[in-house]
Amino acid sequence: MFQKAAKDIHTKTLWDIDFEKSLAEKLINKGLKKTEIAYKIARIIDEDLSEETHTIIVSQEDTDTINYLIKAIKYVTGN
């Protein structure tokens, strides 16, 4: 999602050669439009959330890491 937003905002940058190197150069040169990228990511997330509802079902017996994190998030959010 971040890469898509960065590529959409910085269309003249050669991202496909080495994304991490191009990103580092932008950061070092203070040329990365972080606010615009953040807004773009927020819009992508907002559009994704409005498209359909996702339901996650977690068994109380499951003890793997993913289920632990899901249970923790549900607990913190009161769900």
Backbone as JSON Lines, residues from 0, in Angstrom:
{"i":0,"aa":"M","n":[0.83,-1.18,0.0],"ca":[0.0,0.0,0.0],"c":[0.88,1.25,0.0]}
{"i":1,"aa":"F","n":[1.92,1.23,0.82],"ca":[2.85,2.37,0.86],"c":[3.53,2.56,-0.48]}
{"i":2,"aa":"Q","n":[4.01,1.46,-1.07],"ca":[4.69,1.55,-2.35],"c":[3.76,2.12,-3.42]}
{"i":3,"aa":"K","n":[2.51,1.66,-3.45],"ca":[1.56,2.16,-4.44],"c":[1.35,3.66,-4.25]}
{"i":4,"aa":"A","n":[1.18,4.09,-3.01],"ca":[0.96,5.51,-2.73],"c":[2.19,6.34,-3.13]}
{"i":5,"aa":"A","n":[3.37,5.87,-2.79],"ca":[4.6,6.6,-3.12],"c":[4.77,6.71,-4.64]}
{"i":6,"aa":"K","n":[4.49,5.62,-5.34],"ca":[4.61,5.62,-6.8],"c":[3.57,6.55,-7.43]}
{"i":7,"aa":"D","n":[2.36,6.58,-6.87],"ca":[1.31,7.46,-7.4],"c":[1.65,8.93,-7.19]}
{"i":8,"aa":"I","n":[2.29,9.27,-6.07],"ca":[2.62,10.66,-5.75],"c":[3.88,11.1,-6.51]}
{"i":9,"aa":"H","n":[4.9,10.25,-6.52],"ca":[6.18,10.58,-7.16],"c":[6.28,9.83,-8.49]}
{"i":10,"aa":"T","n":[5.57,10.32,-9.48],"ca":[5.48,9.61,-10.77],"c":[6.77,9.68,-11.59]}
{"i":11,"aa":"K","n":[7.63,10.63,-11.33],"ca":[8.85,10.77,-12.12],"c":[10.04,10.0,-11.55]}
{"i":12,"aa":"T","n":[9.85,9.37,-10.4],"ca":[10.93,8.61,-9.77],"c":[10.98,7.21,-10.37]}
{"i":13,"aa":"L","n":[12.18,6.68,-10.58],"ca":[12.34,5.33,-11.12],"c":[12.27,4.31,-9.98]}
{"i":14,"aa":"W","n":[11.08,4.02,-9.52],"ca":[10.88,3.12,-8.38],"c":[11.18,1.66,-8.72]}
{"i":15,"aa":"D","n":[10.95,1.25,-9.95],"ca":[11.04,-0.17,-10.29],"c":[12.45,-0.72,-10.26]}
{"i":16,"aa":"I","n":[13.45,0.12,-10.37],"ca":[14.84,-0.35,-10.35],"c":[15.19,-0.86,-8.95]}
{"i":17,"aa":"D","n":[15.02,-0.04,-7.94],"ca":[15.28,-0.42,-6.55],"c":[14.46,0.49,-5.65]}
{"i":18,"aa":"F","n":[13.3,0.02,-5.24],"ca":[12.38,0.85,-4.47],"c":[13.02,1.38,-3.19]}
{"i":19,"aa":"E","n":[13.67,0.51,-2.44],"ca":[14.27,0.92,-1.16],"c":[15.35,1.97,-1.34]}
{"i":20,"aa":"K","n":[16.16,1.83,-2.37],"ca":[17.22,2.8,-2.63],"c":[16.62,4.16,-3.03]}
{"i":21,"aa":"S","n":[15.61,4.11,-3.9],"ca":[14.96,5.35,-4.32],"c":[14.28,6.03,-3.14]}
{"i":22,"aa":"L","n":[13.68,5.24,-2.27],"ca":[13.03,5.79,-1.08],"c":[14.07,6.43,-0.16]}
{"i":23,"aa":"A","n":[15.18,5.75,0.05],"ca":[16.25,6.29,0.9],"c":[16.78,7.61,0.34]}
{"i":24,"aa":"E","n":[16.97,7.68,-0.97],"ca":[17.45,8.92,-1.58],"c":[16.46,10.06,-1.36]}
{"i":25,"aa":"K","n":[15.17,9.76,-1.52],"ca":[14.13,10.78,-1.29],"c":[14.17,11.26,0.17]}
{"i":26,"aa":"L","n":[14.32,10.32,1.09],"ca":[14.35,10.69,2.51],"c":[15.58,11.52,2.84]}
{"i":27,"aa":"I","n":[16.73,11.12,2.33],"ca":[17.98,11.85,2.59],"c":[17.91,13.26,2.02]}
{"i":28,"aa":"N","n":[17.35,13.38,0.82],"ca":[17.25,14.69,0.16],"c":[16.03,15.49,0.61]}
{"i":29,"aa":"K","n":[15.28,14.94,1.55],"ca":[14.06,15.57,2.06],"c":[13.08,15.91,0.94]}
{"i":30,"aa":"G","n":[12.99,14.98,-0.02],"ca":[12.1,15.2,-1.16],"c":[10.88,14.3,-1.14]}
{"i":31,"aa":"L","n":[10.72,13.5,-0.09],"ca":[9.58,12.6,-0.01],"c":[8.37,13.37,0.49]}
{"i":32,"aa":"K","n":[7.3,13.3,-0.24],"ca":[6.06,14.0,0.13],"c":[5.27,13.11,1.09]}
{"i":33,"aa":"K","n":[5.73,13.08,2.34],"ca":[5.17,12.17,3.34],"c":[3.7,12.44,3.63]}
{"i":34,"aa":"T","n":[3.32,13.7,3.72],"ca":[1.93,14.04,4.03],"c":[1.01,13.58,2.92]}
{"i":35,"aa":"E","n":[1.39,13.84,1.68],"ca":[0.57,13.41,0.54],"c":[0.45,11.89,0.49]}
{"i":36,"aa":"I","n":[1.55,11.2,0.79],"ca":[1.53,9.74,0.8],"c":[0.61,9.24,1.91]}
{"i":37,"aa":"A","n":[0.68,9.87,3.08],"ca":[-0.19,9.47,4.2],"c":[-1.66,9.65,3.84]}
{"i":38,"aa":"Y","n":[-1.99,10.78,3.2],"ca":[-3.38,11.0,2.78],"c":[-3.82,9.97,1.74]}
{"i":39,"aa":"K","n":[-2.93,9.63,0.83],"ca":[-3.24,8.64,-0.19],"c":[-3.5,7.28,0.45]}
{"i":40,"aa":"I","n":[-2.67,6.88,1.42],"ca":[-2.86,5.62,2.13],"c":[-4.18,5.64,2.89]}
{"i":41,"aa":"A","n":[-4.49,6.76,3.53],"ca":[-5.75,6.88,4.27],"c":[-6.94,6.71,3.33]}
{"i":42,"aa":"R","n":[-6.87,7.3,2.14],"ca":[-7.96,7.15,1.16],"c":[-8.08,5.7,0.71]}
{"i":43,"aa":"I","n":[-6.95,5.04,0.48],"ca":[-6.97,3.63,0.06],"c":[-7.63,2.78,1.15]}
{"i":44,"aa":"I","n":[-7.25,3.0,2.39],"ca":[-7.82,2.25,3.52],"c":[-9.31,2.54,3.63]}
{"i":45,"aa":"D","n":[-9.68,3.81,3.53],"ca":[-11.09,4.19,3.63],"c":[-11.92,3.53,2.54]}
{"i":46,"aa":"E","n":[-11.41,3.52,1.32],"ca":[-12.12,2.87,0.22],"c":[-12.24,1.38,0.46]}
{"i":47,"aa":"D","n":[-11.18,0.77,0.96],"ca":[-11.19,-0.66,1.23],"c":[-12.21,-1.0,2.32]}
{"i":48,"aa":"L","n":[-12.27,-0.19,3.35],"ca":[-13.2,-0.46,4.44],"c":[-14.65,-0.26,4.02]}
{"i":49,"aa":"S","n":[-14.9,0.65,3.09],"ca":[-16.27,0.9,2.67],"c":[-16.78,-0.13,1.67]}
{"i":50,"aa":"E","n":[-15.87,-0.91,1.07],"ca":[-16.29,-1.88,0.06],"c":[-17.01,-3.09,0.66]}
{"i":51,"aa":"E","n":[-16.48,-3.67,1.68],"ca":[-17.12,-4.83,2.29],"c":[-16.65,-5.0,3.73]}
{"i":52,"aa":"T","n":[-17.43,-5.69,4.48],"ca":[-17.09,-5.95,5.88],"c":[-16.36,-7.29,5.97]}
{"i":53,"aa":"H","n":[-15.29,-7.3,6.72],"ca":[-14.52,-8.52,6.93],"c":[-14.77,-9.02,8.35]}
{"i":54,"aa":"T","n":[-15.06,-10.29,8.47],"ca":[-15.27,-10.88,9.77],"c":[-14.17,-11.9,10.04]}
{"i":55,"aa":"I","n":[-13.59,-11.81,11.21],"ca":[-12.55,-12.75,11.61],"c":[-13.09,-13.59,12.75]}
{"i":56,"aa":"I","n":[-13.07,-14.89,12.56],"ca":[-13.54,-15.81,13.58],"c":[-12.32,-16.48,14.2]}
{"i":57,"aa":"V","n":[-12.24,-16.39,15.52],"ca":[-11.1,-16.95,16.23],"c":[-11.61,-17.98,17.22]}
{"i":58,"aa":"S","n":[-11.06,-19.16,17.13],"ca":[-11.4,-20.21,18.08],"c":[-10.69,-19.92,19.4]}
{"i":59,"aa":"Q","n":[-11.37,-20.14,20.5],"ca":[-10.77,-19.92,21.81],"c":[-9.65,-20.91,22.09]}
{"i":60,"aa":"E","n":[-9.63,-22.04,21.38],"ca":[-8.59,-23.05,21.61],"c":[-7.31,-22.74,20.85]}
{"i":61,"aa":"D","n":[-7.39,-21.93,19.8],"ca":[-6.2,-21.63,19.0],"c":[-5.2,-20.82,19.82]}
{"i":62,"aa":"T","n":[-3.93,-21.17,19.71],"ca":[-2.91,-20.48,20.5],"c":[-1.77,-19.93,19.65]}
{"i":63,"aa":"D","n":[-1.93,-19.94,18.33],"ca":[-0.84,-19.42,17.5],"c":[-0.76,-17.9,17.6]}
{"i":64,"aa":"T","n":[0.3,-17.34,17.09],"ca":[0.59,-15.91,17.23],"c":[-0.48,-15.03,16.61]}
{"i":65,"aa":"I","n":[-0.95,-15.38,15.42],"ca":[-1.97,-14.56,14.75],"c":[-3.24,-14.49,15.59]}
{"i":66,"aa":"N","n":[-3.68,-15.62,16.08],"ca":[-4.9,-15.62,16.9],"c":[-4.7,-14.85,18.2]}
{"i":67,"aa":"Y","n":[-3.51,-14.93,18.76],"ca":[-3.22,-14.15,19.97],"c":[-3.35,-12.66,19.69]}
{"i":68,"aa":"L","n":[-2.79,-12.2,18.55],"ca":[-2.87,-10.79,18.19],"c":[-4.32,-10.37,17.93]}
{"i":69,"aa":"I","n":[-5.06,-11.21,17.23],"ca":[-6.47,-10.89,16.95],"c":[-7.25,-10.77,18.25]}
{"i":70,"aa":"K","n":[-7.04,-11.7,19.17],"ca":[-7.73,-11.64,20.46],"c":[-7.34,-10.37,21.22]}
{"i":71,"aa":"A","n":[-6.07,-9.99,21.17],"ca":[-5.61,-8.78,21.86],"c":[-6.26,-7.54,21.27]}
{"i":72,"aa":"I","n":[-6.33,-7.47,19.94],"ca":[-6.96,-6.32,19.29],"c":[-8.44,-6.25,19.64]}
{"i":73,"aa":"K","n":[-9.11,-7.4,19.6],"ca":[-10.54,-7.42,19.97],"c":[-10.74,-6.97,21.41]}
{"i":74,"aa":"Y","n":[-9.88,-7.4,22.29],"ca":[-9.99,-7.02,23.7],"c":[-9.81,-5.5,23.87]}
{"i":75,"aa":"V","n":[-8.79,-4.96,23.22],"ca":[-8.49,-3.52,23.35],"c":[-9.61,-2.67,22.75]}
{"i":76,"aa":"T","n":[-10.18,-3.13,21.64],"ca":[-11.22,-2.34,20.97],"c":[-12.62,-2.6,21.54]}
{"i":77,"aa":"G","n":[-12.73,-3.53,22.47],"ca":[-14.0,-3.82,23.1],"c":[-14.93,-4.67,22.26]}
{"i":78,"aa":"N","n":[-14.36,-5.37,21.27],"ca":[-15.19,-6.24,20.41],"c":[-15.14,-7.66,20.89]}
